[in-house]
Amino acid sequence: MIITKNSTTPEALRETMLTTQSMFRVAAIQMASGPNVQANLQEASRLVELAAATGARIIGLPEYFCIMGMKDTDKVKAREKDGEGPIQDFLSAEAKRHKVWIVGGSVPLEATVPDKVRNACLVYDGDGRRVARYDKIHLFGFDMGQEKYSEERTIEPGAAVVTVDSPWGRLGISVCYDLRFPELYRAMGEVDFIFVPSAFTETTGKAHWDVLIRARAIENQCYVVAPAQGGYHVNGRETHGHTMIVDPWGVVLDRLPRGSGVVVAGVNPTYQAKIRRSLPALRHRTIGNP
């Protein structure tokens, strides 16, 4: 199933996009979140304010910006009902306060079973309205010696591919491990941005993060905004960081290797259109072309 959401009428959206085709800024936030939700929200608020001060119109937060618990089950305890709860209220309020779009990393929402959550990326517009929800489809599993992860134990996977139209173009939403599955992004159709809020492990990140992010940008000829967890966490986990924004030619526009901070880059819709005209790979598709 593919879900495409419009935050306004198609006619009004097209008119808005025609008037916003000059360059604008997007931002990606990096954090090293801990087990205290309130402390994480305070840090996220500080970083969103910094990002908004740069003039960024769309701001992305990392996966589980709100909680990186001591145990996998901590996020189940912190889960919220869809549409209500302090984490969702926070995202709405921050978007409205700064009049920016926020791609809310991921939030643990109730699943259909009591001992799991949906790992949901929530998108809010500049009025604080939620305009999209994407539930992470691909669940990370890794077993290399002492390092083991099995997201399926505490996460219920989603099933719908989600894109959403904004005044600055169409956003395709994904989360972390989804990055390894290019067919997900092909199913989105033509998008102007791909958002990949993540918490890559240091082991897998140092081997694959950079090349996968750049590959998704190149093959889809779009900007990729990848906010990440980056650093050492209270629970002993180490995440790779390297939050970055990559352009449609695969050029890394800005990057933050470690620690809390903000990555900002200018988006040029004219440049993107030129790339797609010069190398019309998306139109040259023959396998699985809609």
N, C-alpha and C positions, 0 to 999 in steps of 0.2 A: 504494500500500500504506500502511495506517495501522497503527502499532505503539503499543499502549497497554500500559504495564508497571505491575504492582502489586508494591510492595516487600514486601508481606506478604499474608496471606490476606484475601479480601474482607470476611469477617466481622470479623476483627480490625481492619482498616482503618476500617470504618464505626464500630466501637466507639471507636477512637482519635479519629476526627474529631468524634464527638459530645461528647467531653470537651475538645476544643481549639477550640471555636467562639468563645471570647473573643478580644479583640484580641491580636495578636502583631506582631513586627517582622520586616521583610525588609531586606536591604541589597544595594547594588550598588557595586562597586569600579571606580574609574577609574584608569588607568595611562597612562604614555607609554613603552611597552616599547621595548627596544633589541635589538641582535643577540646579546647574551650571555644564554643560557638560564638559567644559574645565578644571575646577577644579577637577572633578572626574577623567578625563583622566590623569591628572598630578599625582594624588594619585595612580591610578592604575599602572602607569609607575614606580613609586617608589617601589611599592610592587612586581611587576613583576621582577624588577631588583634584589630585595632581594631574591625572589624565585629562580631565575636563578643562583644566586651566591651559592646556596646550592647544585647545580648540578642537580636540577630537570629537567627531560626531557619533562614532560608534566605539564602544569600549567593551572589551572582552575580559572576563575573569576566568581563572583556571578551574579545572576539575576539582570538586570538593574544596573550593575556597573557604567554605563555611566550617568544615570539620575534617581533620585527619586524626582519627581517634587512636587510642592506645590499642584497641582491638578492632577487628573488622565489624564486630557486632555493635560498636558504638554508634555507627551511622544509622543503624536500625532503630536504636533508642532515640535518636535525634530526628527521625523522619517526621514529615509534616503531611497533612491532608492536602490534596490538590486544591490550590486556591486560597489557602489560609495558613498562617504561621509566621513567626518572626523573621525567618530567612527570606521568605517570599515578600513579606512586607518591606523588608530592608531593600531588596532589589527594586521594587516599585518606587519607593521613596527616593532612592538615590537617582534613578532615571528622571523622575519628575523634578527633583531639586536642581539637577544640573542641566535639564532639558537635553538629554542625550539618550541614544539607544544603548541598552546594556544587554550583552549576551552573557547570561548569568552562569557561566562555568557549568557546574552541576550542583543539584540540590537533591538530597534524599527524600523522595516522596513515597507515600504508602503504595505497596504492591497489592496484588490479589491474595497474597498469603502473609501471615503476620510476622514471619521471621525473615523477611526480605524487604528490599526497597527497590524502587525504580530510580536509576541514576539519570536524573532529568536535567537537561539544559533548557533554561527558561529565558525567553527574549522579551524585553520590555521596551516600549517606545518612549519618546520624550515627554509624554503625558503620564507616564507611569503605568500604562495599560499593558498587560501581558498579551503579546501578539503571536507567540509560538511556544510550543513545548515539544522537545525531542527527547525520547527515552533511548539511552544508549543500547544499541543493538548487539554489538559484539563484546563478549565478556572475556576479559584477560585471564589467561591461564599460563603459568610459567613454573618450571621446576628445574632448577640448576643447582644441585648440591644443597647448600644451606638456605638458598633463596627460593621461596615457594610462594605462589599466589594462586588463588582460585576464586575469582569474583562470583562464580555461579553459586557459591555457598550462601551469599548474602544479597545478591542482586538478581532481580527478575528482568530478563531482556525485553527491550521494546521490539516493535516490528515495522514501524512506519518510517519512511524516508521523509524528512521535513525540510522545506525551504520556505522563506518568508520574504516578501517584497518590502523594501524600505525606500525612503526618498532618495537613497544613494545607490540603489541597485538591489539585486536579489542575493540573499544570504542563504548558503547551504550550511546546515548545522550537523556537527558530528562531535564525538567525544573520544579522545585518547586512543584506545586500541582499535577503534574504527579506522584509524589512519592506515592500517595494514590491508584494508580491503577496498581496492580501487573501484570495484563494481558498485559500491555504495555511492560514490561520487558521480559515476556515470548515470546512475539512476536519478540523480537530482536534475538532470538536464543542464542547460547552460545557466551558470550562476556567475555573479560578479565577485563574490567572496565565498571562501570556505572558512568556517571557524572550527578550530580543533582545540578546545580547552582540554588540558591534559595533566597527568601526573605520572609521566614515564619514569620507570626505575632508572637509576644511574647505569645499571648493567646494559639494559636494552637501549637506553637513550644514547649513550656514547657510541653505540654501534650503528644505530638505525635512524634516530630522530631527524637529523639534518637531511639525509638523503630522501627520506619519505616525505617530509614537508615540501621540499623543493620539487619532488616528482609530482605530487598532487597539484602544485601550482602550474608546472609546465604542461602536464597532460590535459588539464582543464582550462588552461589559459586564463587564470583568474588569480586574484590576490588571496593568499592564505594567511590568516591571522591565528597564531598559535600561542595563547596564554598558557603558562605552565607553572606547576609547582617546582620550586628549585632550591634544594639545599638539604640540610639535615633536620629531621623532624623529631619531636619529643619521643615518639614511639620507636625510634631507632632506625626508621626508614630513611633512605637517601634517594631523593628525586633529582632528575637530570637537569631541570631548568632549561636554559637556552630558549627562553621565550623569544619568538621572532615574528616578523612580518615579511612575507616574500611576495615579489611582484609576479605578473603573469609570464615573465621570461625566466623565472627561477632565480632572480637576484635577491639576496637577503638585504632588505632595506634597513633593518635595525634588529639588534639582538641584545639580550641580557643573559650572560652565562649563569650567574648565581644570585641568590638573595632577593629580597623584596624590592620592587621597583616597577617602572613603567617603560614600555617600548612604544614609540610613536613613529608613524610613517605617513607620508603624503600619498594619496591615491589619485591617479590621473586616468579618468575614464577614456579620454581621447587616446592615450597611449595603449590602453588595453584594446580598444577597438582597432587600432592600427595593427597590433600583433595578430589579432584574429583575421584581419583582412590579408595581411602579408603571408601568414601561414595558416590557412583555413583547415587545420587538422580536425576540428570538431565537425565540420561539414564533410570531411573525407572519410568519416567512419563508415564501415560497411558491416561490421559485426555488432549486432545489438543496437543499431541506429534506429531511434523511434520514428 
